[in-house]
Amino acid sequence: MQSSRHLDAIVTYGKLNRKLLKNNLTHAQLYACYNNQAGAYLHLHLYEEALQFAEAARQLAEAALKRTPKAFLSYVKSYSRKANALIGLERYREASLIAEQGLKLDPFNLDLKQASEEATQGILKDLLSGKGREILALPNAEPTQRITYHPHSVSLHKIKTENMLPNKLLTPFQAESDHHVRDTYNYMTVQTDIAMPKRQLKIVEDSVRQSAWATAIKDSVRAIMAEDKDCRVLDLAAGAGLHAMVAMDAGAHHVSAVERWLYLSLACKESLTMNGFAEDRFKVVYKRPTDLSLKQDVPILCNLLLCDVLDEGLLASGIIPSVQHCLNNLLTTDARVIPASATVYAQAAEVRVTEVCGFDMSAVNRHRWHPGHTAGTPLADNMFIPLSQPMEVWHFDMLSPPEESDHRTLDVTFNRDGKLNAVVFWYELRLTQDIVISTGPIGVGSGMTSLGPAVQYLAGEMLVERGSVMPLLASHNTVRMRFDIEQAEYLHLAKPDATFPAMHFSMLADQSRNHAYHAAIARVIKKKKVSAGDAHVVDLGTGSGLLAMMAATAGADTVLACDLHESLCKVARQNIAANGLSKRVSVVQRDIGLLQRGREVRALGANVAIADMFDAGLMGHNFLYLLEAAKKNVLQPGCAVVPCAASLYAMGINIETQTVGEYDLSGLNKYRWDKDYESCQLDELSHACLTKPCKVFEYFFERERKGRGRDNIVKLDVIAEGMMNAVAFWFDLHLDEEESLCSGPSYIMLGGAFKPLAKSPCMQSAPATEAATAQVADSPPSYPPSSAAMDSAHPHAFSLVEEHLTVGSDAAGMVQCEAKDANHHARKVASKEFSSKQGSLAAVLDVVAPTALVGTLHDGKPNDNASRAQNSAGAIDSLHIPATAFAGARADWVFKLGHMGLGYYPDAQAGDSATACKGYTCWSTNPPSPPQNNCTSCVEASATKSDAGDSGTVPTSHVSCAESAGKIFKREGSSAGQNAEGAALEAEMHTATAELKKQGGQEETADQAGKECDNGHYWGQALQYLGSCVQVTPGKKVMLLARRDGAQIRFSLRAGTGSPVAIAPWKEEWGGGASVENPHLQRVHYCELLVQDFLMRVRSNRFPSIEEDMKMVQANCGSLLLDPAVLAQVYHEMVVLEQIHRSQEVSPGVSLQAITSQPLKLH
């Protein structure tokens, strides 16, 4: 073999095999002979024989591993031989699977890495040539059958759940009684019970939905009364009682409000009583709609049914069984039903990730799978590419709901080329003859927030061409819909994995975050190679492998990508192989806290660490613990970390529900409170900003320097009067000295300052443009320097540059938000100078204003303080007059941030262009002196008024600081005219800004455009409700205690401040032991005991997976009247919990939330 005499080796091994067979002999290391024989056949291109002996070697080595670990190397080699043999036979998909299995055993094996790359390239080559596609053997659609229920005596563990669209359904009684599924069903019931009140808040605040329902209810009640009949209403899914109150105000004689969930039924009765309705006019029933009985629950037959049992998939919450039961048992023959009908539409779609920062990330698309349809999380803008026109699928008449399953085939005509892997569907709900609401694009576009389109992923992805036609099979069993493509050739079959975290799709869709990380990693690795001679990188929590590939292409010598999740490691390996980076990047499935030198990481350790393990509250995924463990175990002292630091900001807000329409629903606010924070998008919540943002904590990941401790007391400056009951917080992530990301809402910029005032399509008004409060006394400056530190020394150093750009001399064309590039560049300059001068705050001030502070200017002349400063600093450069803020016009001078700092420079148009200085931004208008409040937006308004003459006209878009403080942010729709006007203005602003940059020597390239990023990152913001609320007044300060408790950050008011808020019943602790403890709290404790019992069963390995029970509950979600969104989340959490506890070793840093946290929007 070593002399390349492969033919002689085969002959020799053949003789050995015949002798062993003849004499019935064997050997403990016979697997080594088979491995060598397979290698000889490979060199002779005899791939069938090589495959045979490689498989024999693998089986023998696997058996030998039970006796001795010496067989491990041969065991891994057998995978390499087998993968190469399959590649030779052009069976690339099998080769890829075998190479993946081998790399799981030995992530550093170069032969397996090369085989994985060759197999991946072979798959792509086959797909391009039309070969290598997969066919899914789908069962033929069953004929239409009547929907029935399982008999009460059936053993549920014998029911197969492969068919997720059964014709025999479970009843709640069976789920509660059978000991195989009872615990799972009870756990689901309690979890849904405590989740529904907060979901109800989103429903009642949906003005589009509630307005339509209110109109439909009033019209129906009046129509019944016009027939000289008493209107008796049966309200299913009564929620907070809003529909019941509308009906009684419209003249309904009596309302039976039925609520399936305990705490919603309590909230319903509280709301009805609080709004003054007599108890003899309503009855609140806590029961499932299908269990209602006449007289016992509903006093008399009703003639109006309100059925708001809705979800994104229409049927999955049980609307058909509920309406059917009521029509048969509780309604008169001439009863009206709201909604009257529902029409379902479907559209073929492509939902995929292709390239991110130049890397092929398509392997992640194979994990686009969901046990049902997406629910509870809105779809992101441009989440899918429509491949066909919408098609009507079904029409359900609620006066005669279907009792049979239905299957129909639709011919889908594709109107564009693409890769089909999903069906997007929605429905139009006809409440009455004239009132229709839609959960589709039209409804979402009109402002509906509580419902939206649903997405069902197909069995795989397939190529489609424009003009081609494909049959789509649509099926339903009255409680669930399903769409399938029969007899299709798939490019890739989807990999059903309920543990796969959907958050990673949002991470890949965050373009600005990806570009920023890409640039920062390249800079850090370049510096490390210059200073240390090499760069060895560890990617902590690699996910899809994107950051690891960025490090490899940036020049890292070796990259170790580490993740605990098995499917994520597979995806990372496939992405790395697809991009040809397997030689440099190794993927290890291992807990970060258990990495070891000489095992997963080279003996000398790594000198660069990169990570994105952050949540909305920054540290909720235990990043600090895992980073410290990595520093202790595998990182070199003084290693570089990307990100290098982070700053946490917070502000006090008011967020509560008071009235909806004319009804008081403030009783729902008790269900908001929780001891832990939640992730949210503040831009999509109605709230009022009551205080300025303030820095709370700062963390330095890279150096020995520590930030603030676990506790901190901050004083928030109040800017508006109101009841402060919550704290919103976010973070600035400093990737390196030049790049930072802000996770704040859209009206916040880096450093915790408010952005300039600008109208937003979903905002009524913007907050004040004042900078954030100064840092707490004696706190160290930020690293890298935050804008808060710079703005505190120079209040308008960056805000003026960012707020005031004009085109020519027309002040009405001022550009307000497009100066971000100049702002960003100025921050980079300051950060570079800061780094080169070892973090001195004075260095930052030198960059912003190189000379001493000058003071304000009036009428073009410096005041006394300015003159004294000039005299002490010496003569001022004739080309620059330093100034801390724009203080009036000076003839032949412009105010800008130039190469000598902020101040006045000669006007290039008025003077000699040869003596003009290039700056980042400038304008040539001549505004008057600034107003007394020093608000830069007010300066703009005053300047615009001056340019407009003495007419006193001020642009309506301007709102002063005093007017904007405390304004409530609300979602609202925008008209087409506004959108068109906004698009035109945006294009004009973009053109003007690009021209200004070009004139100032800052022409933007395409790459730079990708690096510039807005807020709106996938992290979102954190929102924590306080245990006490306090009335605040402008001009005062409110003291807030911030505490880092493990991975959680919690805020509280000073003891004795404010009044305690009401909390949910299951969160009240009575104390005194189990005998006298709050029964609502005991229900939650019961769930905790169920989980503990479940984990004990997992460790014993004697029981089936929890996924079997969850599949059964998922398939019967509608008949059990559960909520599909909560069910999907609990399903995901339970299977992830099972996977974690099946792992052999985990550190205390492993966080369930890091894997199961749901994205704010689906990408």
N, C-alpha and C positions, 0 to 999 in steps of 0.2 A: 504494500500500500504506500509506504513512504517513498519508494522508488518509482511510483506511478505505474507499476505493473499490475493494473487493475484486473486484467483478464486472468493472469496467473493467480491472483488472490481469489477470484471467483471460483476457479477450478479447485484450489486448495480448500476453500470453505465448503465447496460441494462435496468433496471427499469426506470432510469432517462430519457433515450433516448425515451422509449415508451411513457412516460408521456408527454414529450415535443412534440412528434409527434402527439399524440392524441389530445392535447389541442392547437396545432399550436403555441407553445411558443418557445422562444429563450432566450439567455442571452449574455450579452456583453463579458463575459469571458468563453464562451462555449468551445473555443479552448483549454483551460487548461484541461477540462474534457476529451476531445478527446485525448490529449497528454498523460494523465495518463492512459486512457484506452489502448492506443497503447503500453505503457510501460508494462502494466499487461499482455497483449497478448504476448509480447516479452519474458517475463519471463516464460511463459508457452509454448514457442516455437510454438505458433500459428502465423506464420509469415504472412499469407495472410490477416488475420483479423488486425494484427498490421499495415500492409502496408495501408490498407483501412482507418483506423482511423488516422494514421499519415498524410496521404494526406489531409484528411478532416481538421485536426488541422492546417496544413500549410495554407490552403486556408482561413480559418477563421482568423488566426493570421495575414495574409497578408492584409486582409481587415481591421482588427482592427488597424493596424499600421497607417492607414490614419487618425484615430481619436485620438490615444494616443500612445506614445512610450513605454508604459508599456507592450505592447504585444511582444516586441522584444525578450525577453528571451524565451518565448514560441515558437516564430517563429523560432529561431535557434534550439530549442530542437526538433521541428517537423522534421527538416532535419536530426538530429541525429537518431530519431526513424525510419524515413523512410529508411535511409542508412542501419541501422542494420537489418531492416526487409528484405531488398533486399539481404543482405549478407546471412541471414538465408535461403532465397530462392535460393541461389547460383547464383544470378543475379549480378555478381561482377562488370561488366562494368557499369551498371546503378547505383550501389551503389557508385562506385568511382566518378561518375559525381555528384551525390547528395551530397556526402561529400565535394567535391570541391566547390560546390555552397554554402554550409553552412560555410566552412572555409573562403570564401570570405567575408561573413558577420561578422564572429567572428573568427579571426585567432588563438585565444588562447584557443578555446574550446577543452578540452582533449577528450571528447567523439567522436567528429568529427575527431580528429587526429587519434584516435585508429581505428575508422571505415575506414578511408582512408587507413591506413596501412593494415588492414585485407582485404579490397577489392583489394588492389594492390597485396598482396600475393595470394589471390584467383585467380586473373587473371593469374598470372604466373603459378600457379598450374594447371589451366585449359589448358593453352597453352602447358605445358609439357605433359599433358595427351591427347592432341589432341582435346580438347573441347574449346568452347568459341571463336572460330574464327569468323571474320566478312566477310560478302559477300556484294560486291558492285554491285548494280543493274545497269549495264551499258546498254545503248541502243544498239540495233543491228547496225552493221556497215551499213551505207547507200550504196546502189549500186553505181557504178561509174556514176558520173554525170558531165555534162559539166559545167565548171566554168563560171558564169555570174556575172553581176553587178546589184546592186539595181537600180530601176528606179529613175530618178532625183527627182520625187515628193514624194518619200516615207518619212514618218515621222520616223526619226531615233530613237526616244524614244520608239517606238513600237517594235523595233528589239530586239529579245532576244539574249543574249550573253552567255547562258549556253553552247551552242555548240561553242567551241573555234576553230572549224575547219569548218567554214561555206562554203557552195557552192555558196552563193550569197555574193559578196564582195562589200565593200564601195569604192567609188571613191574619190580622193582628192577634187573634186568639191563639192560633197555632204558634206564632212566633213567641208569644208570652209563655206558652205551656211546654213546648218541646225543650228538653234539657240540653239538646245539642246546640241550639241557636238562641236560647233564652237570654243568656248573659250578654251576647253580642247585641241582641235587639234592645234589651233594657239599657245597656250602655249608650247605644245610639239615641234612644229616646231622651235620656237625661241630657246628653250633650246637645241635642237639638233644642231641648227645652230652654237651656241657659243661653243659647246662641240667638234664638229668634227675636227677643226684645230689641237687641241692637240692630238686627236686620230690619225690624219694623221701623226704626228711626229713618232709615234710608227710604222706605216706602212712603211714609207720611210726608216727607220733605220733597217728594217728587211732584212738583206742582202740575206738570202736564198730565200725569196719570190721575191725580186726585181731582183735578178740575173736570176731566172728562167723566169720571165716575160720578161726581156730585151732580153734574148736569143730567146724566142719564138716570140717576136715582130720582131726582126731582121730577123729571118728565114722566117717568113711569108711575110714581106715586100719584101725581095729578091726573094721569090718564085713568088710573083705576078709580080714583075718587070721582072723576067725571061720569063714570058709569054708575054712580050712586052706590058704591060699595065701600066697606071699610077696608083699608089697606093694611094687611098683616104681613110683616116682612120676616123672612128667614134669612139671616145673614151668616153665611159660612165663611170661615177665616176672618172673623170680625176684627182681629188685630187690636188696635187701640180704640176701637169703637167709632171711628170717624164716619164710616158709612151708615152706621146705625143712627148717629146723631143727625146726619143729613136727612135720612128718611123720616125721622120723627119731626124735625123742623118743617119738612115738606108736607106733613099732615098724616103720616102713618099712625094707625091706631095703636099698634103694638109691634115690637121688634124682638125676635128671638135671636140673640147674638151668640153664635156657636164658635168656640175657639178650641182647637185641638191641643194647644200648648198651654201649660199651667200658668206661666207667668204672663203670657199675653192675655189670658182670660182675667187674671187679677188686674192687669193694667186697663183692660176694657171696662171692667166695672168701676174702677177708680175714675176713669175719664168721664163716664156717663154720669156718675154721681157728682163729680166736681163741676160739671157744666149745668147742673140744676135740673136734670130730667127726673121726673117722678118714677119711683121704682115700680109702680103698677103699669108703666108703659114699656118696660123692657124686662128681659130675662137673659142673664148671661149663663151659658151652659159650657162647662168644660168637658168636652167629649169629642171623640172622632165623629166626623159627619156620617160615616156609614153605620154608626152604632146608635144614631138618634131614634127615638121612638115617640109616637104620638101620645099626648097627654102627660107622660112622665117627663119628657124634655121639652116638647113643643106643645103648648096648651091647645092649639086648634090648627086646622089646616090653613096654610098660608097661601096667599095669591101673588106674592112677589118673592123671588129667590135671588139673593145677591151671592155670587160665588166667585170670590177673589182668590181662589186656590190656584195660583199661577206661578210659573217658573219659566226660565228661558226655553225649555223644551216643551211647554204647554201641558203635556200629559203626565210628566214624571211626579207631580205632587198629588195626583189622584183626583183631578177635576171630573173625569168621566164617571168613576164609581160614586163620587159624592153626589153629582147631579142626578145620576140614575136612581140612587137610593131615595133621594128627596122627591123625585117625580113619582115614584111608585108608592111612597108611604106618607109624605108630609105636605104635599101641595094639592091645590084644587085642580080640576081639569082645565080651567081657563087661566092658569097661573102664567105670569110673565117671568122670564129668566134673564138676568143680566150676568154675564154677557149672553146675547142671543145666539151668536155663532162665532166660529173661529176658522180662518182660512190659513193654511200652512203653505209657505213658499220655501223653495230650496234653490241653491245655486252652487255649481261646481267651483272649487277654489283650490288655489295653490298656497299652502302655508309652509314656507321653507326659509332656512338660512342658507345663503350661498357663500359669499366671500365676506370676511371681516378683516379690514386692514390688510388686504391682499392675501389672506390665508383662506384656504378651502376648509370650511367648517361644516360641510354638508353631512358628515357622519352623524351629527346630532339629530338630524331630521328623522332618522330611523326610530327615535324614541318619542316621536309625536304620537302619543296614544293616550286614550282616556277610557276608563271602564264604561262610561256612558257618553254623555255630551257635556260640554263645558257649561258651568253654571256658577253664579255668584260673583264672578270676576269679569269686569267689562273688557271688551276687546280693544286693543290699542289701535290707534289710527294706522291705517295701511297695514294692518296685521296680515291680511290675505290679499291675493290677487284674484279677482273674479275671472273665471275661464268661460263662463256661459251667462246667458240671460237668466234672471229668476224664473222659476217654473212653479205653477200652482200644483201642489201635491194632494192635499186633502181639504175638504170642507166639512166641518163638524157643526151640525145643528144641535144646539143644547136642549131644544125641546124634544128631540129624538136622538139621544146620544147612541153611539154604536155599541152593540153587545157582542160583536164578532171581531176577530182580527181581520186585517186587510193587507193585501199585498198587491202592488201595482208597479208596472215597469214604465219608466219615463225615458224617452229618447232625448238625450242631452246633446245639443249641438254646440260645439265649442267655437267661440269667436276669437280665440287667440291661441298661440302655441304656449305650451307650458308643461308643468309636471303636476298632475292631479294627485292630491293626497288627502283631500278633505271635502266635506259638504257643509256649507253654511246655511242654516235654515232659521226662519223666524215666522211670525204669524201676525195677521191682522185680526184684531178683536173687535167685533161689531157689538158694542154695548147695547145700542138701540138702533132703530132704523137709520137714524141720521148721525150717530156718534160712533166714530171708528178710531181706535188707536192702534199703532203698529209698534212691534218690538224690533223692526228691521232698521235699515239705515235711515229711513224717513223719520221714524219715531225717535231714534237717537239724535238725529240732526235737529229735531224740533225741541230737544231739551229733556227727553225722558231719561232718567238716570237709574231707575230701579230695575228695569228690564232691558234686555238687548238681544242681539242675535246669539244663537248657539252654534257651536262647531262640533261636528262629529268627524273624527279621523277615520279614514278608510284603512283597509288591511295593508296597504303599502302605497308606493307612489309609482305612477306610470306616465309615460310620455303621451301627450295628446297634441294634435295638430289642428290648426284653424280650419273650420269647415267639416271636420270629422264628426261622426255621430257615435255615441256609446250608450248602451242601455243602463239605466240606473234603477235598481230594485229598491223600492221604498216599502217598508213594512211597519205595522204598529199592532199592538195587542191591547189597546185602550189605556194602557198605563206607561207606554214607552214607545218611542220611534227608533227606527234604525234604517240606515242607507247602506247599500252594498253595490259593488260592481261585480257582476258575475263573469266568469271565464275571461279574466284579464291577465295580461302579461305584465308583471310588476318589475320595475327596475330594482326595487328593494322592498322586502316585506317589513312591515313595522314590527318592532320588538316590544310586545306587551310587558311593561314593567311599571307596576303601580308605585314603586319606590322612587322613580326618577323625579328629581326636583325640577319643577317647571320654572323656577326662578332663573335657571341658566339660559333659557331662551330670552328673557328680558335683559340679562347681562350682555348677551351677544348683540342685542338690538340697540344697546346704549352706545351710539356711535361716538359721541364726544368723550365719553369715559374711555372707550377703546383707543381712540387716537391719542388721548393724553397719556395713558399708560404706555403706549407704544413709544412715544417720544421720550418719556422719562426713563424707561428701561434702557433705551439705546444710549442716553447720556450717562447714566450711572455705570453701565458696563464699560463704556469707553473710558471713563475716568478710572475705574478700577483696574483696567488693563494697563493704563499708563502708570498708576501708582504701585500696583502689586505685580504686574507682569502677566497675570492671568485672571480669569473670572470664572468661578464655579458657582452655579446658581441653584437654589432650592426654591421651587414654586410651592408654597404652602396652600393646600386646598386648590389644586389645579383646575378642577371642574372639567371643562371641555378641552383644556390644554392650550388655550389661546395665549396666555401670558408666558407660558413656557416656550412656545414657538417664537414669540417676540424676542425673548432672551437669546434663543439659539441664532436667529437671524441677525441679532445685534452684535454677534461675535463672541458669545460665551463659549468657553472651552468645553464645559459639560453642564447639562441641565438635568436636575432631578425633579420630576413632577410627582407630587404626592397627594393622594386623596383616599379617604376611607370608603367611599361609595364604589361598589364594584362596577356598576354600569357606567358611571362617570369615567372610571379608569379605562374601560373598554373604548368609550367614545374618544377619550384623549389619545389613546394609542392609534385608533383609526385615523383621526385627524392628523396626527404627527406623521403617520405613514403616507397619507395622501399628499402631504406637503414635502415629502422627501427629507425629513429631519430626524429620522429614527437613529442615526448614528450619534447624534449629539444629545438627544433627549431620551431619557429613560423614565418610564411611568411605574410607580410603586403604589400598590394598594396597601396603605399602612396609616395608622393613626399618627398624626404629626407629633404628638407628645411622646411617642415611643420610637421615633427615628434614632438610629445609632450610627456612630462612625464605624467605618470598616465593614458595615453590613449593607445598609441602603446608601449611605453617603461615604465618600472616600475618606481614608484615614485622617487626612489633614483637615477635613471639614470644608465647608463652603464659605465663601466670602461675600455672597450677595443673596438676599432673600427677597422674594416678591410675593405679594398676596393681595387678594381682595376678598376678605372674610368679614365684611361689615354689613350691618343691618341699618335700619333707619335710625336707631339709637347709638350707632357706632360700635359698641362693644358687646352687643347681645349674642354674638356667636363665639364668645370666649377667645377672641383673637389675642388679647394680652397674655393670657395663660399659655396658649399654644406657642406664641412667639418667644416667651421666656423659656419654655421647655426646649424649643429649637435652639435658642442661643446657648443653653446649657449643654445640649447634647451634640449638636452637629454644626453649629455656626462658629466661625472664627471670631476672636475679639476684634471689635472695630469693624465688623462687617457692615456693608451697605444694605439698607432696607428700603424697598419701594412698596408703600409710601414711607417717607421718613418721619412724618409727624401728622397730627390731626388736632383741630381746635373745635370744641363743642360750644354752640351758641343756643341760647334759649330766650324766649319772650313770653310774657303773660298774655293770655287771650281769653275771650269769652266765647264759648261755643255751647249752645243749649237750644232746646226747642221750647218755645212758649206757646204760640198759637198757630194753628193751621187753619187758614180761613178765619172763621169767627169762633173757633173752638179751642179751648184751653187743653193742651196736651202736655203740660209741663210735668205731669206725673211720670212720663217716660224717661225723664232725665236721670232718675235714680239708676237706670240700667246702663248708663254710660260709664260709671265709675269702675275702675279696676286698679289694683295696686301696681300692676305693670303697665308699661306704655304699649301703645299699638302703632302700627305703621299706617300711614295715610298720605294722601295728596292734599295738602292744605288748599291748593288752588280749587279743589272741587268740593270743599266744605264751606258752608256759610259760617263765618266767624268774624270777630272784631279784634283787631290788634290794640291792646291796651297799654303796652309798655314798649320801650325800645329794646331791641335785642342786646344781649350782653354775653360776653364770653364767660363760660362756666368752668370748663376743664380744658387742658391741653395735654397731649400725649406726645412724647418723643420716642419713636420706635427705634431709631438708629443709634443713638448715642447713650452714654451712661447717664446723661442729664435727665432728671425726672421732672415730670409736670406737677401739677397740683395733686394733692393727696386724694384720699377717698372722699373726704368731706370738703365742702366749700360753701361759704355764705356769700351770696351775691345780692346786690341792691339794684333793683330794676327801676328805671326812671319811667314814671307813668306819663303817658301822652294823651290819654283819653279817659273819660269817666265811664265806669261800667262795673259789672260784677265779674271779677276775675275768678274763674273756676277751673282753669286748665293751663298747662304749660306746653308750648310747642317748641321742640328743639331739633337741631340739625347739626351738620358738621362741615367744616372745610377740610378736605383731605389734601395734604401737601405731599405730592408725589416725590418731588425733589426741590432744589432751590429755585427752579424756574417754572414749575407747573403745579397748579392747585385746582381742585374741583370743589364745587359747592353743591351740597345736597338740599339747600334750602328751597322754599317756595319761589315762584317766579318773580316776586317783588323783592327778593333779597339777593344781594351780591356778596362777593367774597369779603370776609371780614365782618359779617353780620350787620352790614349797613343796608338801609332801604335803598332800592333802586330809584332812579328818577321817575317822576310821575308820568305815567303813560296809560292810555286806555287799553284795556284788554277785552277781547270778545266775551270772556266769561267773568269779568269783574265790573262792579259798579264804579269803584274808585280805587285808587292806590293809596298806600300809606304814606306817611310823611317821609321826606327825603333827608331827614337828619341822620347823622352817622350814629353808629352804636355807641353805647356808653364806654367810658374808659375802663381799662383793666382794673382789677382789684389791686389795692395798694400793695406795693412791694412784690408784685408778681413779676416774673422774668418776661422779657419780650418774647414774642412768638418766634418759632423757627420752623420754616422760613417766616420772614416778617409778614404778619397779617395786615390786611388793609385797615383793620381797626386801630392798630398801633400807629400807622402812618396818618390815618385820618384824624386821630386824636391830637397829633402834633400839628398837622396841617389840615384843618377841617375840610377845605375845598380843594386839596391838592389833586384828588382824582375825581371827585364828584363833578367839578366844573368841567373837566375834560370830557367826562362821560356824558354830561347832560347837555352841553351847549355846543352844537355844531350847526353851522348855517351854510346854505348854498348862496354864494354871492353876497349880496347885501339884503336879501329878502328875509326878514326875521320870521315871517310866517312859515318859511320852509325849514325851520330849525329841526335838526335831527336829534332825537332824544336818546334812543336806545342803540343806535348803530355805532357809537363810539367805543364799543366794547373792545375792539381790536387795539385802539390806542391805549385804553386802560390796561388791557392785558400786557401789551408791550412795556408800558411803564412799570408794571409790577415786576416783569421779568428783569428789567434794568435794575430796579431797586433790589431784587433778590440776589442778582449776581454781585452787586456791590456789597450787599450785606454779607454774602458768603466770603468774599475776598477779604473783607475787613473783620472776620472772625465774629460776626454777629453783633457788632456794636450798634446800638440804636442811633448813636450819633451819625454813623455811616449812612443809615437810612435817611436821616434828616439832611445830610449833605447831598444825597442824590436828589431829593425833592427840592431843596432850596440850598445851594452851595454856600450862600452867604448868610449873615445873621438875619433873623426875622425882621421884616421891614415895616410891617403895619399897613394900615389901609390908606388908600389914596382918595383925595376929594378934589374934584374939579381939575384933575390932571396934575395935581401937585402933592408931594408927600407931606404928611402932617409932621408935627414936632417929633413924635416918637420915631417916625420913619427917618427924619433927618439925623437924629442922634445916632440911630443904628447905622446909617450910611457913613457918618463921620468916624464912628468907631471902627468900622470895617475897612475904611479906606475908600479910595475912589471907585465908583461903580463903572463896570465895563460899559462903554458907550453903546454896545449892542444888546444890553440886557439890563432891565430894571427888575430886580426880584420883587415878588409880591406873593402873599399867601392866599389871596382871593381876588377875583375880578372886582375892581373898585372904581369903575367909571372909564369913559373913553379918553384916550390920549391921541392927539393928532399925530398921524403917520406912525402909529404904534398899534400892534395887535397883542392880545393876551393869549398865551398858549403855554404848553409844556414843551420846552425845547431842550437842546443839548446842554444848556446851562441851568436847567431847572425851570420851575414855574415862575412866570412873570411876563413882562412886556418886552416884545421884540420889535425891531423896525418892520414896517409894513412893506413887503416886497413890491406891491403895486404902487405905493405912494413914493417910495424912495428908490435908491439905486439897488437893482436886483443883485449886484455883485456883493453888496454888504448885507444882504438879507440872510437870516439864519434859517436853516431848515428845522422844522419842528414836527411834532407828531400830529397835532391838530391846531387849527386856528380859525378865527372868524374875523370878518372885517366890518361888522356892524358897529354903530356908535350908540350904545345904550347909555342912559343916564346913570346917576349914582344908584347903588343898590339900596333896597329897602332895609329898614332897621332890623328885621328879624333874621337877616343873613341867610335866608332860604334861597338856595341857588335856583330853584324853580321859579320863585318869586322874582328873582333877577331876570329870568327869561321872560316872564310875563311883562315886567316893567319895560324891558328892552323892546318887546314886540309892540307894546302900546306906544312907545316913542316913535318907532318906525312907521307905525300906522298913522302918525300925525296926532292931532289933539282930539281926535274923535272919541277917544276913550275906549276904543274897541280892543278887547283882549280875547285871545283864542279861548274858545270854550273848553278845550281839553285841559287847560291849566287849572289846577286846584292848589291853593296855598297850603302850607304845612298845617296851619291852624284848622283849615277846613277838612283836611284829609285824615287827621289823626282820629283813630277809633272808628273809621268808616267800616261798615259791615261788608264783607266780601261775599257775594252771592253768585251762584251760577245763573246764567241767563242766556237765552238763545240770541243769535245775531241774524239780522236780515240779510238777504242776498246782496242788497245794495251796500250794506256796511261791509260785507266780505269783499265785494269788488273794490270798494273804495280803499279798504285796508290793504288789499293786494297791490293796488296801484301805488299807494303811498309807500308800501314796503319796497316795491321795485325802485321807486324814485329815491328813497332813502339809501338803498343799497348802491345805486349808481353814484349818488352824490358822495357817499362815504368813500367809495373806491377812488373817485376822482380826487378827493381831498388827500387820501393816503398817497396816491400817485404823485400829487404835487409836493407832498411833504417827504418824499423819498421812502414811503412805507407801502409800496405796492404789494398787494396781497397775492400770494400764489395759491394754487389749488391745494397744496399740502397744508399751507397755513390755515386755509379756510376750514379744513377738516379738524384742525387742532382747536380752533376756537369753539367753545362750548357754552351752552346756556344751562340754566338749572333744568330740573325735570329728569334727573337721573333715576335709575331703577330703584335706588334705595328708598326714595320718598322721604318723608319727615316722620318724626316720632311725636306722638301726642299722649300726654298723661294728664288725667283728670285729678285734681287735687282733692284731698280729703276734707278740706274746708274751703269755702269761698269767701272772698273779701271784696267790699266795695272800695274802689280806688278812685283817686281824684288827680287830675293833671297837676304837674308841678311837685307832686309828692313822690316818695320812694316806697317800694314794697320789698321787704326782706324775704329771700327765698333760700331755703336750705337744700343743697344738692348733695346727694350721697350716692356713691358707687358701691352697690351691694352685689359682689360677685360680678356677673355679666350684666346686671341690670343697673340702670341709672334711675334714681327716684328723686322726685322733688316734693317738698312740703313747705307750708308756711310756718312761720315761727309759732311756737306753742302759745295758745291763747289768742291767736289772731284769727279773725273771721268767725264764721259759724259753720258747724259740721254740715256736710251735704248728705242727703238721703242716699242709701246704697241699696243694691239688689237684695232680695230676701235671703238668697243662698250665700251671701257674703257677710251676714251678721252673725257674730259669734256670741252666744249667750254664756257659755262656760258652764261648769258644774258637772261635767261628765256626760256620757252618752244618754243617760236616762232623762236629762233635762235639756239637752242640747237642741239647738234650732233644727227642726225636722228638715228644713230646706237645705241646711248645711250638711245634714246626714246623707241626703241624696247624693250630693257631690262626693262626700267621703266614700259612699258605696261604690262610685265609679273608680275611685282611687284603689279600693280593695280589689275590684275586678281586674284592673290593670296589673296589680302585683301578683294576683293569682295567675293571670295569663303569662307573665314573665317567668314564673316558676315552671309552668308547663313548657315554655320555650326551651329552657335550659335542660329539661329532661329528655328532649328529642323523642318523645313517645306519642306526641299528639300531632294531628294534621295542622297545617298552617292556618293562621287566622284568616288568610285571604279566602279560603273556601267559604267560611261563614260570611265574610263581607261580600263575596260575589252573590251569594244567595239573597242577602238583604238588598244589594244593589239591583238585582234583576227584578225584585218585587217592591221596589221603592214606592211606586204609585199605589199599589194595593195595600201597603202598610202605612200609607199617608205620611211618609217621612219627607224631609226637605232634601232635595238632591245635592244642593251646594254643601250643606253641612255633612251629609253622608260621604261625599267625595273627599272632603278634608279629613274626616275621621278615618276613612279607609286608608288614605295616604299615610296618616300619622301612625296607625297601628302596624302596617306592614313595614314601615321604616323602623319603628321601635323593635319589631321582631328581628329585622336584619341586624340592627346594632347589637342586640343581645345574643345573637348567634355568633358574633365575632369572638374570636378566642381572646383577644386582648384589646382593651380600650382604656384610655386615660380619662381622668376626671374632666378634661377639657372638651370631651365629645359632647356636642349640643344637638338635641333633637330638633330644636328650632332652626338650626343652621341648614338642615335638610328639608324640613317640612314647611318653612315659611312660604306663604303664598305670594305670588307677584301681585302688584297693585293693578297691573293690566296684563292681559295675555298678549304675547308677541309670537 
